[in-house]
Amino acid sequence: MPEPLRRAVHELVSEAVLNCQEVLRYTEPDQAHDWKRMTLIRATDAADTMDMASMLIAAYCQKTGTALDTLASYLQTRQQRSRAAGPQDKDREELAGILSDPVPDQDDQAMSLQFSWGQRHAKRALTPEGDPQKLFTEACLYGLRAKLCDDVDSLDSYLPPQMAVMARRVADVLEEPQPAQA
């Protein structure tokens, strides 16, 4: 990957990660007044930023001769859905499973599958948030954001104690960014 493209992709991924961290931040209890608006805004910001990274890489691939059908398969265009259409039936069915709403029409296998996925999400939500990989990922995001904002002390005010300790450790080991050596 050419160095200028690599740097642009790194910048976009970093921006997306910060938006993902804000999605997590707006799920915390002290943000209850604004969670709907801000989780959606930051989640879509993250998705849009990753789309920009994908399109930069795709443009480079196209420029260097990657066939359009190959490029479409790399971009996984068959999976693409427009947010403009809003939530679809399958989204509502998965939410029904998460919230333990009534079971959907059993004759529609696709909808039953979405409902089952929702039930699995709900079941996992009942277990303690002890998955080490998940906790570590969240701690890294919180610690990174706190360090970048020079607000490490705020971690104790909105995170559960175990998460705050981990996030503080992450923030403490981060050094001030130094300009890259040419």
JODATA-V922686 format. One record per pair of residues at least 24 apart in sequence whose ideal C-beta (glycine too) atoms are under 10 Angstrom apart, sorted by the first residue. I is the first residue (numbers start at 1). J is the second residue. Records with the same first field share a line. If there is no record, write none. Layout:
BEGIN
I=J  J
END
This chain:
BEGIN
1=57  60
2=60  64
3=180
5=53  56  57  59  60
7=180
8=52  53  56  57  60
9=52  53  54  56  57  60
10=53
11=49  53
12=48  49  50  51  52  53  54  55  56  57
13=49  50  53
14=49  144  148
15=45  46  48  49  50  52  53
16=45  46  47  48  49  50  51  52  53
17=46  49  50  140  141  144  145
18=42  45  46  49  141  144  145  148  149
19=43  44  45  46  47  48  49  50
20=45  46  47  49  50  137  138  141  145
21=46  137  138  140  141  142  143  144  145  146  148
22=46  141  145
23=141
24=137  138  141  142  145  159  163
25=141  142  145  158  159
28=142  157  158  159  160  163
29=158  160
30=157  158  159
31=158
40=83
43=83
44=83
47=83
48=83
51=75  80
88=114
89=114
90=114  115  117  118
91=118
92=118
93=117  118
94=118  119  120  121
95=121
97=121  122  123
98=122  123  125
129=160  162  163
130=162
135=160  162  163  166  167
136=166  170
138=163  166  167  170
139=163  164  165  166  167  168  169  170  171
140=166  167  169  170  171  174
141=167  170
142=166  167  168  170  171
143=167  168  169  170  171  172  173  174
144=170  171  174
145=170  171
146=170  171  172  174
147=171  172  173  174  175  176  177
148=174  177
150=176
END
